[in-house]
């Protein structure tokens, strides 16, 4: 019994996620993907050398890369959330089976009604759990597609830098012209980063390569 308890605690500690975490992770990722979509939508055309009619084209590409990195950093957490969502569905199913089995042995009307209320409440929890899993999978798909689009619109030849800072920080930056302040060093939009994101997406919600 002690070994089982310790193992259960170990799993919970390893997952480090609750149902509430799943809900907040979905909400947060939707916001990040929307930011990425907005950043992609304003990207100007650039030639093979990175020249553009837009004077701050490189800054916009740097902004897009920052938005893509935020999505990429959070995506593994959503993959982990899948297991939590699945376990919640299984818990609700098990409770429904137990309540249904117990209610069949009752003869007192009042007791049966209480069991019926418990069944209805558990069915509502089960429905919510299924809807949560669908929302999670849809959000993961949306994030993966957003990253794929972002990577297909790479700045040519080099990692883009924030080279234009309008008054008031209209682009979210606050450094001098030519500065790369605010651009995460961990993110790079070149081939190496593309490989990292491809590997991340291929792992998918189950944490393994597609077969």
Beta strands, then each sheet from edge to edge (+ up, - down):
end
